């Protein structure tokens, strides 16, 4: 197994891991920008349900948990390195049997498979592999029209906040284009400057992920929107297509001092930027009580349940 090192600056682990697979070698390499075309081709051919399976999420968060990938027969497999543990992230993109996948993962010292959707989790469970739900990482999926309209009594609070924001401020909607990315980056710096970035590792990881997302906004084919108040961007949101019916929202930020601005940028983005989609995946709550309460208050249409499977026990039948 190749030695692993760290790149100075943002702590990206490098190096390769190889294991025998079907008479050959499965070579896990660090995910790089040059892999975008291959990964996105697989995502088109095998449309994902989990929010982690976009090239954007896999690439921009690699400073928090470095990602490796391998071509395994007709499939792509992703690994994440975090706190010294190797974990598989999501199901393979493509076709590989559970037994072959388990052989492969054990061969490179993978302890668990994370973010497995319910169908694959059930296959592994029936094969005798220990599986448990990962509630903190369930994705919240909403009907786009619900978020766009905020109609009815169950959205009364959100609608009131939107109306309050519009009454108090002259808000202007702006689709995010290459021309306004520098303005958005300026708002990112202002937003994080209000918080103790150096004291909160999670915020530091998010800052770098967000700045890298802006650096590759056009290249990754992302969708975004901003709101200007007094000609300055004070809120923005960024997402992309997840599959044919669903968009996924990666980031949403609003400056303080504007009651209802978060609710407004969410509503306007769903009205204008995401109008072609039926559903909006707003990712997970990470077990944070306040975030869970906020996401539940928008009444998700359904959850994308995810599971953890441990790479132990008997090898499932081929």
C-alpha positions as CSV (number, residue, x, y, z in Angstrom):
1,X,0.0,0.0,0.0
2,X,1.4,3.4,-0.9
3,X,2.4,5.8,1.8
4,X,0.1,8.7,2.4
5,X,1.2,12.3,2.9
6,X,-0.3,15.7,3.2
7,X,-0.2,18.7,0.9
8,X,0.6,21.9,2.8
9,X,-2.1,24.5,3.1
10,X,-5.4,22.7,3.1
11,X,-4.4,19.3,4.3
12,X,-5.2,17.2,1.3
13,X,-4.0,13.6,1.6
14,X,-2.3,12.2,-1.5
15,X,-1.1,8.8,-2.6
16,X,-2.6,5.7,-4.1
17,X,-4.1,2.5,-2.7
18,X,-4.2,-0.7,-4.8
19,X,-5.9,-4.0,-4.2
20,X,-6.4,-7.1,-6.3
21,X,-9.8,-7.3,-7.9
22,X,-11.0,-10.0,-10.2
23,X,-7.5,-11.0,-11.2
24,X,-6.4,-7.4,-11.7
25,X,-5.8,-4.4,-9.5
26,X,-8.2,-1.7,-8.3
27,X,-6.2,1.5,-8.0
28,X,-7.7,4.1,-5.7
29,X,-6.3,7.6,-6.7
30,X,-7.0,11.0,-5.2
31,X,-10.0,12.7,-6.8
32,X,-8.7,15.5,-9.2
33,X,-10.2,18.1,-11.4
34,X,-9.2,16.0,-14.4
35,X,-11.6,13.3,-13.2
36,X,-14.7,15.5,-13.7
37,X,-15.6,14.3,-17.2
38,X,-15.5,10.6,-16.2
39,X,-17.4,11.1,-12.9
40,X,-20.1,13.3,-14.5
41,X,-20.5,10.8,-17.3
42,X,-21.2,8.1,-14.7
43,X,-23.6,10.3,-12.8
44,X,-25.5,10.9,-16.1
45,X,-25.7,7.1,-16.8
46,X,-26.4,6.1,-13.2
47,X,-28.5,9.0,-11.8
48,X,-27.9,9.4,-8.1
49,X,-30.4,9.9,-5.3
50,X,-28.0,10.9,-2.4
51,X,-26.8,14.5,-2.3
52,X,-23.2,13.4,-1.8
53,X,-23.0,12.0,-5.4
54,X,-22.3,15.2,-7.3
55,X,-18.8,16.0,-8.6
56,X,-19.2,19.3,-6.8
57,X,-19.7,17.7,-3.3
58,X,-17.0,15.1,-3.8
59,X,-14.5,17.6,-5.0
60,X,-14.9,20.8,-3.0
61,X,-15.2,19.1,0.4
62,X,-12.0,17.0,-0.2
63,X,-10.1,19.2,2.3
64,X,-12.4,18.1,5.0
65,X,-12.4,14.4,4.0
66,X,-10.0,13.6,1.1
67,X,-11.8,11.5,-1.5
68,X,-10.3,8.7,-3.7
69,X,-11.9,6.9,-6.6
70,X,-11.3,3.8,-8.5
71,X,-12.6,2.3,-11.7
72,X,-13.8,-1.2,-10.7
73,X,-14.9,-3.1,-13.7
74,X,-17.9,-1.2,-15.0
75,X,-18.3,0.9,-11.8
76,X,-16.8,3.9,-10.0
77,X,-16.2,3.5,-6.3
78,X,-15.5,6.5,-3.9
79,X,-13.6,6.4,-0.7
80,X,-13.2,9.1,1.9
81,X,-10.4,9.5,4.5
82,X,-11.5,11.0,7.8
83,X,-9.8,10.9,11.2
84,X,-7.6,8.0,10.1
85,X,-10.6,5.9,8.9
86,X,-11.3,4.8,5.4
87,X,-14.9,4.8,4.4
88,X,-16.8,4.1,1.2
89,X,-19.1,6.9,0.2
90,X,-22.4,6.0,-1.3
91,X,-23.1,3.0,-3.6
92,X,-20.9,2.4,-6.6
93,X,-21.8,4.2,-9.8
94,X,-22.4,1.3,-12.1
95,X,-22.5,-2.5,-11.7
96,X,-20.5,-4.5,-9.2
97,X,-21.8,-7.4,-7.0
98,X,-22.0,-6.9,-3.3
99,X,-19.5,-9.8,-2.7
100,X,-17.0,-8.3,-5.1
101,X,-17.4,-4.8,-3.6
102,X,-16.9,-6.2,-0.1
103,X,-13.7,-8.0,-1.2
104,X,-12.4,-4.8,-2.7
105,X,-13.1,-2.6,0.3
106,X,-11.6,-5.0,2.7
107,X,-8.5,-5.2,0.6
108,X,-7.8,-1.5,1.1
109,X,-8.8,-1.4,4.8
110,X,-12.2,0.2,4.5
111,X,-14.1,-0.1,7.8
112,X,-17.6,0.9,6.6
113,X,-19.8,1.9,3.7
114,X,-21.5,5.3,4.5
115,X,-24.5,7.0,2.9
116,X,-26.0,3.9,1.4
117,X,-29.5,4.3,0.0
118,X,-32.2,1.9,1.4
119,X,-32.2,-0.5,-1.6
120,X,-28.5,-1.3,-1.3
121,X,-28.6,-1.3,2.4
122,X,-31.3,-4.0,2.3
123,X,-29.2,-6.1,-0.1
124,X,-26.3,-6.0,2.4
125,X,-28.6,-6.6,5.4
126,X,-30.0,-9.8,3.7
127,X,-26.5,-10.9,3.1
128,X,-25.7,-10.8,6.8
129,X,-23.8,-7.5,6.9
130,X,-24.5,-5.3,9.9
131,X,-26.4,-2.2,8.7
132,X,-28.0,0.7,10.6
133,X,-29.7,3.9,9.7
134,X,-27.7,7.2,9.6
135,X,-30.5,9.6,10.5
136,X,-28.2,12.7,10.7
137,X,-27.4,12.3,7.0
138,X,-30.9,11.6,5.6
139,X,-31.6,14.1,2.8
140,X,-34.6,16.3,3.0
141,X,-36.5,16.4,-0.4
142,X,-39.3,18.9,-1.0
143,X,-41.8,19.5,-3.8
144,X,-40.3,22.6,-5.5
145,X,-43.7,24.2,-5.9
146,X,-44.3,24.0,-2.1
147,X,-41.1,26.0,-1.6
148,X,-41.9,28.4,-4.4
149,X,-45.5,29.1,-3.4
150,X,-45.4,28.9,0.4
151,X,-49.1,28.4,0.2
152,X,-51.5,27.5,3.0
153,X,-51.4,27.5,6.7
154,X,-48.4,25.2,7.2
155,X,-46.2,27.8,5.5
156,X,-47.7,30.8,7.3
157,X,-44.6,31.6,9.3
158,X,-42.3,31.5,6.3
159,X,-44.6,33.6,4.2
160,X,-44.9,36.2,7.0
161,X,-41.1,36.4,7.2
162,X,-40.8,36.9,3.4
163,X,-43.4,39.6,3.4
164,X,-41.6,41.3,6.3
165,X,-38.3,41.3,4.4
166,X,-39.9,42.7,1.3
167,X,-41.7,45.4,3.2
168,X,-38.6,46.5,5.0
169,X,-36.0,46.3,2.2
170,X,-35.8,46.9,-1.6
171,X,-34.8,43.4,-2.6
172,X,-33.6,42.5,-6.1
173,X,-33.3,39.0,-7.5
174,X,-30.2,38.2,-9.6
175,X,-29.4,34.9,-11.3
176,X,-25.8,34.0,-10.4
177,X,-23.6,34.4,-13.5
178,X,-19.8,34.7,-14.0
179,X,-20.2,38.5,-13.8
180,X,-21.3,38.5,-10.2
181,X,-19.1,35.8,-8.7
182,X,-16.6,38.3,-7.3
183,X,-19.5,40.0,-5.5
184,X,-20.6,36.7,-4.1
185,X,-17.1,36.0,-3.0
186,X,-17.0,39.3,-1.2
187,X,-20.2,38.4,0.6
188,X,-18.7,35.0,1.6
189,X,-15.8,36.8,3.2
190,X,-18.1,39.2,5.0
191,X,-20.4,36.4,6.2
192,X,-17.5,34.3,7.6
193,X,-15.8,37.4,9.1
194,X,-18.8,37.7,11.5
195,X,-18.0,34.2,12.9
196,X,-15.0,32.7,14.6
197,X,-13.7,30.9,11.6
198,X,-10.4,29.9,13.2
199,X,-12.1,28.5,16.3
200,X,-14.6,26.4,14.4
201,X,-13.1,23.7,12.2
202,X,-16.4,22.9,10.5
203,X,-16.8,26.6,9.4
204,X,-13.2,26.6,8.1
205,X,-13.9,23.5,5.9
206,X,-17.1,25.1,4.7
207,X,-15.3,28.4,3.8
208,X,-12.8,26.6,1.6
209,X,-15.5,24.4,0.0
210,X,-17.6,27.4,-0.8
211,X,-14.7,29.4,-2.2
212,X,-13.7,26.5,-4.4
213,X,-17.3,26.1,-5.6
214,X,-17.3,29.7,-6.7
215,X,-13.9,29.2,-8.4
216,X,-15.5,26.4,-10.5
217,X,-19.1,27.6,-10.7
218,X,-19.2,27.9,-14.5
219,X,-17.0,24.8,-15.1
220,X,-19.2,22.6,-12.9
221,X,-22.5,23.8,-14.5
222,X,-23.9,25.1,-11.3
223,X,-27.1,27.1,-10.8
224,X,-27.3,30.0,-8.4
225,X,-29.1,33.1,-7.4
226,X,-28.4,36.2,-5.3
227,X,-30.4,39.0,-3.7
228,X,-29.1,42.6,-3.7
229,X,-30.2,45.1,-1.2
230,X,-29.1,48.7,-1.8
231,X,-27.1,47.3,-4.8
232,X,-25.0,45.0,-2.7
233,X,-25.4,41.2,-2.6
234,X,-26.7,40.2,0.9
235,X,-27.8,36.6,0.2
236,X,-27.1,33.9,-2.3
237,X,-27.7,30.2,-2.9
238,X,-26.0,27.6,-5.1
239,X,-27.2,24.2,-6.4
240,X,-27.3,22.0,-9.4
241,X,-29.1,19.1,-11.1
242,X,-29.0,15.9,-9.1
243,X,-31.1,13.8,-11.5
244,X,-33.8,14.3,-14.1
245,X,-36.5,15.4,-11.6
246,X,-34.4,16.8,-8.7
247,X,-32.1,19.7,-8.0
248,X,-29.8,19.7,-5.0
249,X,-29.0,22.9,-3.0
250,X,-25.4,22.9,-1.7
251,X,-25.1,26.4,-0.1
252,X,-27.4,29.1,1.1
253,X,-26.2,32.2,3.0
254,X,-27.7,35.5,4.1
255,X,-26.2,38.4,6.0
256,X,-27.5,39.2,9.4
257,X,-29.9,42.0,10.1
258,X,-32.5,41.1,7.5
259,X,-35.4,39.2,9.0
260,X,-36.8,36.8,6.4
261,X,-33.9,37.0,3.9
262,X,-33.1,33.3,4.2
263,X,-36.7,32.5,3.5
264,X,-36.8,34.9,0.6
265,X,-33.7,33.6,-1.2
266,X,-35.0,30.1,-0.8
267,X,-38.4,31.0,-2.2
268,X,-37.1,33.1,-5.1
269,X,-34.5,30.5,-6.1
270,X,-37.2,27.8,-6.3
271,X,-39.5,30.1,-8.3
272,X,-37.0,31.2,-10.8
273,X,-33.7,29.3,-10.8
274,X,-35.1,25.8,-10.2
275,X,-38.4,26.1,-12.1
276,X,-37.6,23.0,-14.4
277,X,-37.4,20.6,-11.4
278,X,-40.2,18.7,-9.6
279,X,-38.2,18.2,-6.4
280,X,-35.5,20.0,-4.4
281,X,-33.0,18.1,-2.2
282,X,-31.8,20.4,0.5
283,X,-29.3,17.9,1.9
284,X,-29.0,16.7,5.5
285,X,-29.2,18.3,9.0
286,X,-26.0,16.6,10.4
287,X,-27.8,16.0,13.7
288,X,-27.9,19.7,14.5
289,X,-31.2,20.4,16.4
290,X,-31.7,23.9,15.1
291,X,-31.1,22.9,11.5
292,X,-33.3,19.8,11.9
293,X,-36.1,22.0,13.2
294,X,-35.7,24.5,10.3
295,X,-35.7,21.7,7.6
296,X,-38.7,20.0,9.1
297,X,-40.6,23.2,9.3
298,X,-40.7,23.3,5.4
299,X,-42.5,19.9,5.4
300,X,-40.4,17.6,3.2
301,X,-42.2,15.5,0.6
302,X,-39.9,12.6,1.5
303,X,-36.5,11.8,3.0
304,X,-33.7,10.0,1.2
305,X,-32.8,7.5,3.9
306,X,-29.1,6.5,4.2
307,X,-27.4,3.7,6.1
308,X,-24.0,2.6,7.3
309,X,-22.8,-0.9,6.6
310,X,-19.8,-2.3,8.4
311,X,-17.3,-4.3,6.3
312,X,-17.3,-7.4,8.6
313,X,-19.1,-10.8,8.7
314,X,-19.4,-13.3,5.9
315,X,-18.9,-12.3,2.3
316,X,-22.4,-12.2,0.7
317,X,-23.0,-14.7,-2.1
318,X,-22.0,-13.7,-5.6
